[in-house]
């Protein structure tokens, strides 16, 4: 409902976080999770599992030290958060906000995401034509995406990222 969407947008806006100038109205859907404590060496992940969000999970692997009150929020955006397009064709723009963790706090970060097979078909693409882009250093950077399988609805992928920011799921450069 519109009321629920407005309430969700207001809640997302009040949670703060950094990144590009994205307003609450630019968030189509989001999911957040808080970990009270993450032990040194431990790994945690947020399972997003929302049809409206391309990212299905975000893993923080091998915390380098003990962390507390860590929050991750994954949001699907209604529009590109910056002025340059990430790719010739973009399925979805996304943002990952973080609190009480910096990019150097973990050994690695892994993002899993999915694209509807119908989108691939409509754009004459194959599973290997998809990439994840991360906005950093004032530009979109293509991250390698590995296809991890296909079901009747989606093709699934995983990518490693050096950190969190705005992201886009779209076609590989040169496709």
DOVEX-612534 format. One record per residue: residue in three letters; chain; x, y, z of N, C-alpha, C, O in turn. Coordinates in steps of 0.001 Angstrom, whole numbers, plus 500000, padded with zeros to 6 digits. Layout:
<atoms>
{atom "ALA"; "A"; {X; Y; Z}; {X; Y; Z}; {X; Y; Z}; {X; Y; Z}};
...
</atoms>
This chain:
<atoms>
{atom "UNK"; "A"; {500836; 498808; 500000}; {500000; 500000; 500000}; {500873; 501245; 500000}; {502049; 501182; 500359}};
{atom "UNK"; "A"; {500314; 502353; 499606}; {501053; 503615; 499566}; {501459; 504035; 500979}; {502549; 504567; 501190}};
{atom "UNK"; "A"; {500560; 503788; 501953}; {500881; 504156; 503338}; {502078; 503363; 503846}; {502979; 503916; 504477}};
{atom "UNK"; "A"; {502081; 502072; 503567}; {503189; 501220; 504012}; {504484; 501654; 503340}; {505535; 501690; 503981}};
{atom "UNK"; "A"; {504418; 501981; 502065}; {505605; 502424; 501333}; {506136; 503722; 501923}; {507346; 503892; 502066}};
{atom "UNK"; "A"; {505229; 504644; 502267}; {505643; 505919; 502847}; {506284; 505696; 504215}; {507283; 506331; 504554}};
{atom "UNK"; "A"; {505701; 504791; 504994}; {506254; 504490; 506316}; {507638; 503861; 506176}; {508553; 504190; 506931}};
{atom "UNK"; "A"; {507789; 502953; 505206}; {509075; 502306; 504985}; {510107; 503329; 504539}; {511257; 503283; 504974}};
{atom "UNK"; "A"; {509703; 504247; 503677}; {510618; 505277; 503201}; {511044; 506175; 504356}; {512212; 506551; 504457}};
{atom "UNK"; "A"; {510095; 506520; 505229}; {510415; 507368; 506374}; {511371; 506642; 507310}; {512306; 507246; 507836}};
{atom "UNK"; "A"; {511142; 505355; 507520}; {512018; 504572; 508387}; {513415; 504496; 507783}; {514410; 504617; 508497}};
{atom "UNK"; "A"; {513490; 504297; 506469}; {514781; 504215; 505797}; {515509; 505552; 505910}; {516721; 505582; 506125}};
{atom "UNK"; "A"; {514782; 506650; 505769}; {515388; 507975; 505827}; {515954; 508251; 507206}; {517008; 508875; 507329}};
{atom "UNK"; "A"; {515269; 507793; 508247}; {515710; 508095; 509600}; {516894; 507235; 510035}; {517524; 507525; 511052}};
{atom "UNK"; "A"; {517210; 506164; 509268}; {518298; 505282; 509681}; {519664; 505854; 509332}; {520690; 505320; 509755}};
{atom "UNK"; "A"; {519684; 506949; 508555}; {520949; 507617; 508272}; {521820; 506838; 507314}; {521320; 506090; 506475}};
{atom "UNK"; "A"; {523132; 507015; 507438}; {524052; 506336; 506545}; {524601; 507298; 505516}; {524054; 508384; 505326}};
{atom "UNK"; "A"; {525681; 506914; 504846}; {526323; 507809; 503890}; {525994; 507445; 502478}; {524976; 506806; 502210}};
{atom "UNK"; "A"; {526864; 507853; 501555}; {526677; 507506; 500157}; {526201; 508680; 499342}; {526228; 509825; 499793}};
{atom "UNK"; "A"; {525767; 508382; 498141}; {525313; 509420; 497223}; {524068; 510106; 497785}; {523455; 509638; 498744}};
{atom "UNK"; "A"; {523723; 511208; 497171}; {522568; 511981; 497631}; {521284; 511292; 497193}; {520641; 511704; 496227}};
{atom "UNK"; "A"; {520929; 510260; 497900}; {519715; 509504; 497594}; {518682; 509870; 498645}; {518946; 509768; 499843}};
{atom "UNK"; "A"; {517508; 510296; 498200}; {516463; 510632; 499159}; {515594; 509408; 499402}; {515639; 508443; 498639}};
{atom "UNK"; "A"; {514814; 509453; 500452}; {513961; 508313; 500811}; {513007; 507965; 499672}; {512657; 506800; 499485}};
{atom "UNK"; "A"; {512592; 508968; 498918}; {511643; 508702; 497825}; {512299; 507917; 496691}; {511602; 507360; 495844}};
{atom "UNK"; "A"; {513637; 507869; 496667}; {514339; 507107; 495634}; {514473; 505628; 495991}; {514955; 504836; 495181}};
{atom "UNK"; "A"; {514047; 505250; 497203}; {514161; 503859; 497637}; {512866; 503125; 497322}; {511801; 503469; 497833}};
{atom "UNK"; "A"; {512975; 502102; 496468}; {511797; 501328; 496083}; {511472; 500299; 497165}; {510307; 500058; 497478}};
{atom "UNK"; "A"; {512521; 499698; 497729}; {512353; 498638; 498713}; {513681; 498477; 499425}; {514735; 498679; 498822}};
{atom "UNK"; "A"; {513646; 498113; 500711}; {514916; 497923; 501413}; {514773; 496888; 502515}; {513667; 496545; 502934}};
{atom "UNK"; "A"; {515910; 496402; 502970}; {515936; 495492; 504112}; {517221; 495761; 504879}; {518292; 495902; 504289}};
{atom "UNK"; "A"; {517103; 495830; 506201}; {518262; 496093; 507050}; {518393; 495010; 508106}; {517420; 494351; 508471}};
{atom "UNK"; "A"; {519606; 494844; 508585}; {519851; 493906; 509681}; {520944; 494472; 510566}; {521890; 495097; 510086}};
{atom "UNK"; "A"; {520803; 494244; 511880}; {521790; 494698; 512856}; {522367; 493479; 513571}; {521636; 492564; 513948}};
{atom "UNK"; "A"; {523689; 493479; 513754}; {524353; 492445; 514545}; {524890; 493134; 515789}; {525686; 494067; 515679}};
{atom "UNK"; "A"; {524473; 492693; 516966}; {524933; 493292; 518214}; {526420; 493110; 518407}; {527100; 494007; 518907}};
{atom "UNK"; "A"; {526934; 491952; 518013}; {528367; 491688; 518141}; {528802; 490715; 517048}; {528113; 489740; 516748}};
{atom "UNK"; "A"; {529954; 491004; 516466}; {530582; 490101; 515498}; {531981; 489837; 516033}; {532774; 490767; 516182}};
{atom "UNK"; "A"; {532288; 488584; 516322}; {533598; 488234; 516878}; {534678; 488338; 515810}; {534406; 488182; 514620}};
{atom "UNK"; "A"; {535902; 488603; 516247}; {537031; 488618; 515317}; {537098; 487261; 514619}; {536992; 486216; 515261}};
{atom "UNK"; "A"; {537273; 487291; 513311}; {537363; 486059; 512536}; {536032; 485511; 512065}; {535992; 484615; 511221}};
{atom "UNK"; "A"; {534928; 486044; 512606}; {533603; 485535; 512237}; {533123; 486137; 510919}; {533603; 487183; 510481}};
{atom "UNK"; "A"; {532171; 485453; 510303}; {531532; 485942; 509079}; {530031; 485999; 509319}; {529468; 485135; 509991}};
{atom "UNK"; "A"; {529388; 487016; 508770}; {527931; 487157; 508895}; {527362; 487535; 507543}; {528081; 488024; 506671}};
{atom "UNK"; "A"; {526060; 487305; 507367}; {525442; 487757; 506125}; {523990; 488136; 506363}; {523321; 487609; 507251}};
{atom "UNK"; "A"; {523526; 489068; 505539}; {522122; 489460; 505541}; {521470; 488764; 504362}; {521947; 488849; 503231}};
{atom "UNK"; "A"; {520373; 488075; 504641}; {519610; 487402; 503604}; {518460; 488329; 503229}; {517549; 488541; 504029}};
{atom "UNK"; "A"; {518495; 488884; 502014}; {517519; 489894; 501623}; {516202; 489254; 501193}; {515146; 489580; 501736}};
{atom "UNK"; "A"; {516260; 488355; 500230}; {515104; 487567; 499800}; {513832; 488384; 499581}; {512790; 488089; 500164}};
{atom "UNK"; "A"; {513923; 489417; 498734}; {512748; 490202; 498337}; {512718; 490250; 496821}; {513723; 490564; 496184}};
{atom "UNK"; "A"; {511559; 489937; 496236}; {511431; 489941; 494777}; {511763; 491302; 494180}; {512180; 491385; 493025}};
{atom "UNK"; "A"; {511584; 492372; 494955}; {511780; 493724; 494447}; {513235; 494189; 494512}; {513555; 495276; 494029}};
{atom "UNK"; "A"; {514124; 493378; 495105}; {515532; 493760; 495252}; {516413; 492719; 494575}; {516331; 491531; 494888}};
{atom "UNK"; "A"; {517264; 493171; 493638}; {518120; 492241; 492889}; {519137; 491555; 493795}; {519444; 490378; 493602}};
{atom "UNK"; "A"; {519667; 492287; 494789}; {520642; 491675; 495701}; {519903; 490701; 496616}; {518897; 491054; 497231}};
{atom "UNK"; "A"; {520413; 489472; 496698}; {519760; 488460; 497532}; {520467; 488264; 498868}; {519840; 487847; 499842}};
{atom "UNK"; "A"; {521775; 488563; 498927}; {522477; 488498; 500208}; {523763; 489305; 500131}; {524312; 489546; 499056}};
{atom "UNK"; "A"; {524225; 489713; 501308}; {525512; 490393; 501436}; {526242; 489724; 502587}; {525724; 489644; 503701}};
{atom "UNK"; "A"; {527454; 489241; 502310}; {528246; 488574; 503341}; {529451; 489423; 503714}; {530136; 489985; 502859}};
{atom "UNK"; "A"; {529686; 489496; 505020}; {530880; 490129; 505573}; {531731; 488965; 506070}; {531364; 488292; 507033}};
{atom "UNK"; "A"; {532858; 488730; 505421}; {533668; 487558; 505725}; {534911; 487899; 506533}; {535614; 488863; 506229}};
{atom "UNK"; "A"; {535183; 487092; 507577}; {536399; 487175; 508376}; {536648; 488569; 508941}; {537576; 489267; 508533}};
{atom "UNK"; "A"; {535801; 488957; 509885}; {535997; 490244; 510568}; {537418; 490287; 511129}; {537885; 489327; 511741}};
{atom "UNK"; "A"; {538096; 491412; 510910}; {539496; 491511; 511337}; {539628; 491791; 512824}; {540683; 491549; 513410}};
{atom "UNK"; "A"; {538559; 492303; 513442}; {538557; 492535; 514890}; {537112; 492445; 515357}; {536195; 492381; 514538}};
{atom "UNK"; "A"; {536907; 492438; 516661}; {535538; 492371; 517181}; {534799; 493658; 516812}; {535339; 494757; 516942}};
{atom "UNK"; "A"; {533555; 493504; 516352}; {532736; 494644; 515951}; {531436; 494604; 516732}; {530973; 493528; 517113}};
{atom "UNK"; "A"; {530845; 495762; 516975}; {529561; 495768; 517668}; {528579; 496720; 517006}; {528957; 497732; 516414}};
{atom "UNK"; "A"; {527303; 496362; 517124}; {526191; 497148; 516571}; {526388; 497482; 515100}; {526199; 498621; 514673}};
{atom "UNK"; "A"; {526774; 496458; 514332}; {526971; 496630; 512895}; {525613; 496564; 512203}; {524810; 495674; 512482}};
{atom "UNK"; "A"; {525359; 497512; 511296}; {524110; 497499; 510534}; {524420; 497556; 509049}; {525261; 498335; 508600}};
{atom "UNK"; "A"; {523723; 496714; 508297}; {523768; 496784; 506833}; {522346; 496994; 506354}; {521409; 496375; 506858}};
{atom "UNK"; "A"; {522195; 497877; 505371}; {520885; 498087; 504754}; {521064; 497978; 503246}; {521892; 498672; 502656}};
{atom "UNK"; "A"; {520283; 497105; 502631}; {520295; 496924; 501185}; {519028; 497560; 500638}; {517926; 497252; 501093}};
{atom "UNK"; "A"; {519184; 498454; 499657}; {518024; 499140; 499097}; {518045; 499097; 497578}; {519084; 499286; 496946}};
{atom "UNK"; "A"; {516869; 498843; 497004}; {516683; 498969; 495557}; {516240; 500404; 495307}; {515360; 500917; 495999}};
{atom "UNK"; "A"; {516851; 501050; 494316}; {516559; 502451; 494028}; {515654; 502583; 492812}; {515687; 501748; 491908}};
{atom "UNK"; "A"; {514853; 503629; 492797}; {513937; 503862; 491679}; {514644; 504539; 490518}; {514119; 504565; 489404}};
{atom "UNK"; "A"; {515842; 505093; 490765}; {516579; 505750; 489689}; {518071; 505729; 489974}; {518508; 505422; 491083}};
{atom "UNK"; "A"; {518836; 506062; 488955}; {520286; 506142; 489061}; {520659; 507222; 490072}; {520196; 508356; 489950}};
{atom "UNK"; "A"; {521495; 506895; 491077}; {521857; 507895; 492087}; {522872; 508928; 491599}; {523097; 509930; 492277}};
{atom "UNK"; "A"; {523483; 508707; 490447}; {524466; 509652; 489904}; {524103; 510008; 488467}; {523151; 509467; 487905}};
{atom "UNK"; "A"; {524874; 510928; 487875}; {524497; 511423; 486551}; {524963; 510533; 485403}; {524434; 510633; 484296}};
{atom "UNK"; "A"; {525940; 509667; 485646}; {526417; 508799; 484572}; {525777; 507417; 484675}; {525587; 506882; 485767}};
{atom "UNK"; "A"; {525451; 506857; 483523}; {524861; 505513; 483493}; {525947; 504482; 483792}; {527098; 504640; 483386}};
{atom "UNK"; "A"; {525564; 503425; 484507}; {526523; 502369; 484841}; {526838; 501498; 483634}; {527968; 501038; 483471}};
{atom "UNK"; "A"; {525830; 501270; 482783}; {525990; 500352; 481654}; {524974; 500715; 480583}; {524065; 501513; 480809}};
{atom "UNK"; "A"; {525148; 500114; 479417}; {524234; 500377; 478297}; {522805; 499978; 478657}; {521850; 500654; 478275}};
{atom "UNK"; "A"; {522666; 498883; 479390}; {521353; 498450; 479891}; {521522; 498121; 481370}; {522420; 497370; 481751}};
{atom "UNK"; "A"; {520651; 498692; 482195}; {520720; 498449; 483631}; {519414; 497819; 484086}; {518330; 498316; 483782}};
{atom "UNK"; "A"; {519533; 496710; 484825}; {518341; 496087; 485389}; {517887; 496848; 486631}; {516702; 497148; 486777}};
{atom "UNK"; "A"; {518828; 497163; 487528}; {518445; 497843; 488766}; {519639; 498552; 489385}; {520768; 498061; 489366}};
{atom "UNK"; "A"; {519346; 499738; 489942}; {520334; 500453; 490756}; {520050; 500127; 492216}; {518894; 500012; 492623}};
{atom "UNK"; "A"; {521114; 499978; 493001}; {520987; 499587; 494402}; {521970; 500370; 495251}; {522882; 501025; 494746}};
{atom "UNK"; "A"; {521752; 500282; 496565}; {522664; 500928; 497498}; {522812; 500027; 498713}; {521841; 499424; 499170}};
{atom "UNK"; "A"; {524032; 499937; 499233}; {524249; 499241; 500499}; {524825; 500269; 501476}; {525924; 500787; 501280}};
{atom "UNK"; "A"; {524066; 500548; 502519}; {524525; 501438; 503588}; {525090; 500594; 504713}; {524654; 499466; 504940}};
{atom "UNK"; "A"; {526061; 501149; 505410}; {526667; 500435; 506534}; {526805; 501377; 507719}; {526950; 502589; 507560}};
{atom "UNK"; "A"; {526756; 500790; 508918}; {527001; 501534; 510158}; {527920; 500699; 511032}; {527780; 499478; 511113}};
{atom "UNK"; "A"; {528856; 501365; 511681}; {529776; 500731; 512633}; {530640; 499643; 512008}; {531032; 498682; 512670}};
{atom "UNK"; "A"; {530932; 499814; 510712}; {531881; 498932; 510033}; {532470; 499742; 508887}; {531764; 500504; 508226}};
{atom "UNK"; "A"; {533760; 499572; 508658}; {534399; 500210; 507510}; {534908; 499118; 506587}; {535033; 497960; 506985}};
{atom "UNK"; "A"; {535205; 499504; 505331}; {535571; 498511; 504332}; {536785; 497688; 504742}; {536918; 496538; 504323}};
{atom "UNK"; "A"; {537680; 498260; 505562}; {538893; 497541; 505971}; {538666; 496609; 507166}; {539599; 495939; 507609}};
{atom "UNK"; "A"; {537422; 496559; 507697}; {537133; 495726; 508879}; {536957; 494242; 508576}; {536864; 493433; 509499}};
{atom "UNK"; "A"; {536909; 493873; 507300}; {536656; 492468; 506959}; {537647; 491989; 505910}; {538225; 492780; 505164}};
{atom "UNK"; "A"; {537826; 490675; 505872}; {538704; 490078; 504876}; {538134; 490257; 503483}; {538869; 490537; 502536}};
{atom "UNK"; "A"; {536824; 490095; 503356}; {536176; 490269; 502055}; {534679; 490458; 502235}; {534110; 490153; 503284}};
{atom "UNK"; "A"; {534063; 490969; 501183}; {532610; 491126; 501122}; {532121; 490427; 499862}; {532702; 490586; 498789}};
{atom "UNK"; "A"; {531045; 489649; 500000}; {530480; 488974; 498827}; {529009; 489357; 498697}; {528252; 489344; 499668}};
{atom "UNK"; "A"; {528633; 489696; 497476}; {527245; 490052; 497171}; {526679; 488983; 496253}; {527290; 488654; 495236}};
{atom "UNK"; "A"; {525517; 488436; 496597}; {524819; 487568; 495652}; {523612; 488348; 495143}; {522982; 489100; 495886}};
{atom "UNK"; "A"; {523306; 488157; 493875}; {522181; 488874; 493272}; {521565; 488028; 492176}; {522112; 487001; 491775}};
{atom "UNK"; "A"; {520420; 488478; 491704}; {519718; 487720; 490672}; {519044; 488667; 489680}; {518705; 489808; 489994}};
{atom "UNK"; "A"; {518868; 488146; 488486}; {518216; 488879; 487409}; {517105; 487984; 486863}; {517322; 486790; 486656}};
{atom "UNK"; "A"; {515914; 488549; 486626}; {514850; 487711; 486057}; {515246; 487212; 484665}; {515785; 487965; 483854}};
{atom "UNK"; "A"; {514972; 485942; 484403}; {515252; 485381; 483081}; {514489; 486159; 482012}; {514961; 486294; 480883}};
{atom "UNK"; "A"; {513305; 486671; 482369}; {512503; 487438; 481411}; {513234; 488712; 480965}; {513099; 489131; 479816}};
{atom "UNK"; "A"; {514017; 489337; 481880}; {514781; 490534; 481529}; {515911; 490172; 480565}; {516174; 490893; 479602}};
{atom "UNK"; "A"; {516579; 489039; 480838}; {517642; 488578; 479930}; {517068; 488336; 478541}; {517630; 488787; 477543}};
{atom "UNK"; "A"; {515950; 487624; 478478}; {515320; 487303; 477201}; {514881; 488564; 476460}; {515125; 488701; 475261}};
{atom "UNK"; "A"; {514237; 489480; 477171}; {513734; 490719; 476564}; {514858; 491562; 475968}; {514650; 492294; 475000}};
{atom "UNK"; "A"; {516060; 491451; 476557}; {517201; 492237; 476088}; {518203; 491414; 475275}; {519324; 491859; 475028}};
{atom "UNK"; "A"; {517788; 490205; 474858}; {518628; 489311; 474048}; {519991; 489071; 474686}; {521026; 489126; 474022}};
{atom "UNK"; "A"; {519967; 488800; 475998}; {521206; 488575; 476739}; {521292; 487131; 477212}; {520281; 486448; 477371}};
{atom "UNK"; "A"; {522537; 486679; 477435}; {522751; 485371; 478056}; {523222; 485610; 479488}; {523531; 486740; 479866}};
{atom "UNK"; "A"; {523275; 484553; 480272}; {523681; 484658; 481680}; {525059; 485303; 481820}; {525312; 486022; 482787}};
{atom "UNK"; "A"; {525947; 485051; 480862}; {527323; 485564; 480969}; {527453; 487038; 480583}; {528545; 487601; 480669}};
{atom "UNK"; "A"; {526358; 487667; 480160}; {526393; 489075; 479748}; {526165; 490046; 480901}; {526148; 491259; 480689}};
{atom "UNK"; "A"; {525990; 489533; 482120}; {525618; 490386; 483257}; {526822; 490688; 484152}; {527673; 489830; 484388}};
{atom "UNK"; "A"; {526872; 491943; 484648}; {527926; 492356; 485569}; {527309; 493154; 486709}; {526196; 493668; 486605}};
{atom "UNK"; "A"; {528065; 493244; 487801}; {527704; 494116; 488913}; {528653; 495305; 488855}; {529864; 495139; 488709}};
{atom "UNK"; "A"; {528093; 496504; 488969}; {528904; 497717; 488961}; {528850; 498362; 490338}; {527807; 498368; 490991}};
{atom "UNK"; "A"; {529980; 498903; 490770}; {530068; 499621; 492044}; {530521; 501038; 491771}; {531480; 501262; 491033}};
{atom "UNK"; "A"; {529823; 502000; 492371}; {530217; 503393; 492211}; {531263; 503737; 493260}; {530990; 503705; 494459}};
{atom "UNK"; "A"; {532484; 504071; 492789}; {533578; 504447; 493689}; {534548; 505322; 492910}; {534691; 505168; 491697}};
{atom "UNK"; "A"; {535207; 506230; 493596}; {536164; 507140; 492956}; {535525; 507882; 491781}; {536140; 508052; 490728}};
{atom "UNK"; "A"; {534272; 508321; 491982}; {533531; 509128; 491010}; {533224; 508427; 489693}; {532962; 509085; 488686}};
{atom "UNK"; "A"; {533254; 507085; 489694}; {532893; 506377; 488457}; {532337; 504992; 488776}; {532529; 504465; 489871}};
{atom "UNK"; "A"; {531642; 504413; 487791}; {531134; 503055; 487913}; {532258; 502089; 487574}; {532876; 502199; 486515}};
{atom "UNK"; "A"; {532526; 501145; 488466}; {533568; 500138; 488270}; {532914; 498772; 488115}; {532122; 498349; 488957}};
{atom "UNK"; "A"; {533252; 498096; 487039}; {532660; 496780; 486783}; {533320; 495730; 487665}; {534544; 495596; 487684}};
{atom "UNK"; "A"; {532484; 494981; 488402}; {532970; 493874; 489224}; {532631; 492571; 488504}; {531561; 492440; 487910}};
{atom "UNK"; "A"; {533536; 491629; 488561}; {533269; 490337; 487919}; {532090; 489661; 488618}; {532018; 489630; 489846}};
{atom "UNK"; "A"; {531176; 489127; 487826}; {530021; 488399; 488362}; {530064; 486981; 487822}; {530209; 486752; 486621}};
{atom "UNK"; "A"; {529932; 486035; 488746}; {529947; 484626; 488359}; {528536; 484081; 488468}; {527905; 484198; 489519}};
{atom "UNK"; "A"; {528035; 483488; 487396}; {526709; 482884; 487434}; {526773; 481633; 488300}; {527653; 480790; 488128}};
{atom "UNK"; "A"; {525822; 481521; 489240}; {525829; 480375; 490151}; {524648; 479443; 489913}; {524414; 478511; 490682}};
{atom "UNK"; "A"; {523901; 479708; 488829}; {522795; 478810; 488518}; {521539; 479548; 488117}; {521394; 480748; 488348}};
{atom "UNK"; "A"; {520644; 478808; 487515}; {519398; 479365; 486994}; {518239; 478498; 487448}; {518340; 477271; 487456}};
{atom "UNK"; "A"; {517136; 479134; 487827}; {515904; 478380; 488075}; {514859; 478868; 487070}; {515212; 479543; 486103}};
{atom "UNK"; "A"; {513617; 478549; 487274}; {512600; 478905; 486281}; {512379; 480416; 486191}; {511917; 480907; 485160}};
{atom "UNK"; "A"; {512698; 481156; 487245}; {512437; 482594; 487282}; {513685; 483446; 487168}; {513678; 484463; 486473}};
{atom "UNK"; "A"; {514759; 483047; 487840}; {515943; 483891; 487950}; {517225; 483201; 487510}; {517333; 481975; 487521}};
{atom "UNK"; "A"; {518213; 484044; 487114}; {519599; 483608; 486991}; {520331; 484266; 488152}; {520222; 485474; 488362}};
{atom "UNK"; "A"; {521079; 483459; 488907}; {521746; 483918; 490126}; {523235; 484145; 489897}; {523866; 483473; 489080}};
{atom "UNK"; "A"; {523781; 485108; 490637}; {525185; 485499; 490483}; {525811; 485768; 491847}; {525121; 485953; 492849}};
{atom "UNK"; "A"; {527150; 485784; 491848}; {527863; 486267; 493021}; {529050; 487104; 492566}; {529658; 486841; 491528}};
{atom "UNK"; "A"; {529367; 488125; 493374}; {530490; 489020; 493095}; {531175; 489366; 494407}; {530540; 489448; 495458}};
{atom "UNK"; "A"; {532480; 489567; 494324}; {533208; 490100; 495471}; {533274; 491610; 495274}; {533415; 492086; 494147}};
{atom "UNK"; "A"; {533174; 492359; 496360}; {533290; 493809; 496287}; {534290; 494279; 497343}; {534352; 493718; 498437}};
{atom "UNK"; "A"; {535072; 495309; 497013}; {536023; 495828; 498003}; {535349; 496669; 499090}; {535975; 497014; 500093}};
{atom "UNK"; "A"; {534073; 496995; 498886}; {533372; 497801; 499880}; {531956; 498081; 499452}; {531480; 497556; 498445}};
{atom "UNK"; "A"; {531282; 498917; 500228}; {529874; 499203; 499961}; {529704; 500612; 499420}; {530546; 501482; 499643}};
{atom "UNK"; "A"; {528606; 500829; 498708}; {528372; 502087; 498019}; {527061; 501934; 497267}; {526159; 501215; 497698}};
{atom "UNK"; "A"; {526970; 502631; 496123}; {525871; 502411; 495186}; {526313; 501340; 494205}; {527489; 501240; 493855}};
{atom "UNK"; "A"; {525345; 500539; 493768}; {525639; 499454; 492837}; {524621; 499481; 491694}; {523564; 500104; 491798}};
{atom "UNK"; "A"; {524961; 498797; 490613}; {524030; 498611; 489514}; {524223; 497209; 488959}; {525347; 496721; 488839}};
{atom "UNK"; "A"; {523114; 496572; 488625}; {523145; 495289; 487939}; {522800; 495597; 486490}; {521739; 496151; 486204}};
{atom "UNK"; "A"; {523698; 495239; 485575}; {523457; 495560; 484173}; {524303; 494709; 483258}; {524910; 493726; 483684}};
{atom "UNK"; "A"; {524340; 495102; 481973}; {525102; 494317; 481006}; {526591; 494639; 481149}; {526975; 495750; 481516}};
{atom "UNK"; "A"; {527412; 493636; 480848}; {528864; 493818; 480861}; {529258; 494843; 479813}; {528592; 494985; 478788}};
{atom "UNK"; "A"; {530340; 495556; 480077}; {530897; 496486; 479091}; {531237; 495714; 477822}; {531839; 494641; 477881}};
{atom "UNK"; "A"; {530854; 496257; 476693}; {531162; 495599; 475428}; {530116; 494588; 474984}; {530236; 494009; 473905}};
{atom "UNK"; "A"; {529075; 494366; 475815}; {528020; 493418; 475427}; {527095; 494090; 474430}; {526134; 493474; 473968}};
</atoms>
